[in-house]
Amino acid sequence: MARTLSPRDIAILKKLAPELDDPLCPASGHDFFSILPPVANHFAADDQDFIDRVKRLSPEELAYLAGLIMSGEESVGCIPPDALILLVEHIADVISLETAEKIIAIYQAGEPC
């Protein structure tokens, strides 16, 4: 779901991708509409780099992102499958297994990128 990133979202995006100077997608020149797919697809060198970046988040920031995913405001459809597995494992460890399972179900039910 396309959305306008809030100041909190942009702060989290910049925490995950400190090299980001501008919240515009480099490929399209348009604003990013979510946080995790750009990190996974544009900034992280690989799946391990992606999860290392996600681990920079506080438990509260991670819970905020998980809540956005579950409400449909944050996209996970374009995250590579192996990166998503690492993400949900981290969510299970930090937040709860139930939240991780809900995110897996959302990913499986969603449209592929």
Secondary structure per residue as TSV (DSSP state, phi and psi in degrees):
chain	resnum	aa	ss	phi	psi
A	1	M	-	360.0	126.5
A	2	A	-	-73.4	137.7
A	3	R	-	-149.7	163.3
A	4	T	-	-89.7	127.3
A	5	L	-	-70.4	134.9
A	6	S	-	-78.8	168.1
A	7	P	H	-56.8	-36.9
A	8	R	H	-64.2	-42.4
A	9	D	H	-61.3	-44.7
A	10	I	H	-64.6	-38.9
A	11	A	H	-62.3	-41.5
A	12	I	H	-66.9	-43.4
A	13	L	H	-58.6	-43.4
A	14	K	H	-69.4	-29.0
A	15	K	H	-68.3	-38.8
A	16	L	H	-76.7	-30.1
A	17	A	-	-134.6	75.2
A	18	P	T	-61.3	-18.7
A	19	E	T	-74.2	-8.1
A	20	L	-	-72.0	120.4
A	21	D	-	-94.9	-26.1
A	22	D	S	-147.8	135.3
A	23	P	S	-75.5	31.6
A	24	L	B	-97.8	138.4
A	25	C	-	-67.4	122.2
A	26	P	T	-60.8	-30.4
A	27	A	T	-76.6	-33.6
A	28	S	T	-109.2	-20.6
A	29	G	S	77.3	5.7
A	30	H	S	-103.8	160.7
A	31	D	B	-60.4	147.2
A	32	F	-	-67.6	146.3
A	33	F	S	-109.6	-1.9
A	34	S	-	-154.9	175.3
A	35	I	S	-101.7	-53.1
A	36	L	H	-70.1	-43.9
A	37	P	H	-58.9	-43.0
A	38	P	H	-62.3	-37.2
A	39	V	I	-65.1	-46.6
A	40	A	I	-66.0	-37.6
A	41	N	I	-101.2	-23.3
A	42	H	I	-112.8	-31.2
A	43	F	I	-109.8	-40.2
A	44	A	-	-71.6	136.6
A	45	A	S	-71.4	-30.4
A	46	D	S	-163.8	-176.3
A	47	D	H	-62.1	-38.6
A	48	Q	H	-66.6	-40.1
A	49	D	H	-63.1	-39.1
A	50	F	H	-58.2	-51.4
A	51	I	H	-70.6	-32.0
A	52	D	H	-61.1	-38.4
A	53	R	H	-67.4	-43.7
A	54	V	H	-62.1	-34.2
A	55	K	T	-69.3	-8.9
A	56	R	T	-71.8	-20.6
A	57	L	S	-73.4	145.7
A	58	S	-	-71.4	161.9
A	59	P	H	-56.1	-35.4
A	60	E	H	-67.9	-41.3
A	61	E	H	-65.9	-40.9
A	62	L	H	-64.5	-41.9
A	63	A	H	-63.8	-38.3
A	64	Y	H	-59.9	-48.0
A	65	L	H	-63.3	-41.8
A	66	A	H	-60.8	-41.0
A	67	G	H	-62.6	-39.8
A	68	L	H	-64.9	-38.3
A	69	I	H	-63.0	-46.5
A	70	M	H	-69.7	-27.0
A	71	S	H	-84.2	-7.5
A	72	G	T	88.5	3.8
A	73	E	S	-83.8	-25.1
A	74	E	S	-112.6	129.1
A	75	S	-	-84.5	140.1
A	76	V	-	-120.8	-4.3
A	77	G	T	-60.8	-29.2
A	78	C	T	-97.5	4.7
A	79	I	S	-80.0	131.3
A	80	P	-	-56.6	143.9
A	81	P	H	-53.4	-43.1
A	82	D	H	-67.9	-34.6
A	83	A	H	-68.1	-37.9
A	84	L	H	-64.4	-39.9
A	85	I	H	-59.3	-45.1
A	86	L	H	-63.0	-39.9
A	87	L	H	-62.3	-49.3
A	88	V	H	-69.5	-30.7
A	89	E	H	-63.0	-42.2
A	90	H	H	-66.3	-41.9
A	91	I	H	-62.2	-40.7
A	92	A	H	-61.6	-39.7
A	93	D	H	-71.2	-39.4
A	94	V	H	-92.8	-39.1
A	95	I	T	-105.9	-75.2
A	96	S	-	-171.2	155.2
A	97	L	H	-64.1	-38.4
A	98	E	H	-59.5	-43.8
A	99	T	H	-64.5	-43.1
A	100	A	H	-60.8	-42.7
A	101	E	H	-64.5	-38.7
A	102	K	H	-63.5	-39.2
A	103	I	H	-68.7	-38.2
A	104	I	H	-61.0	-43.6
A	105	A	H	-63.2	-39.8
A	106	I	H	-63.0	-44.5
A	107	Y	H	-61.3	-44.9
A	108	Q	H	-67.9	-32.3
A	109	A	H	-82.9	-15.9
A	110	G	S	-80.1	172.8
A	111	E	-	-79.0	135.9
A	112	P	-	-67.1	154.0
A	113	C	-	-69.7	360.0
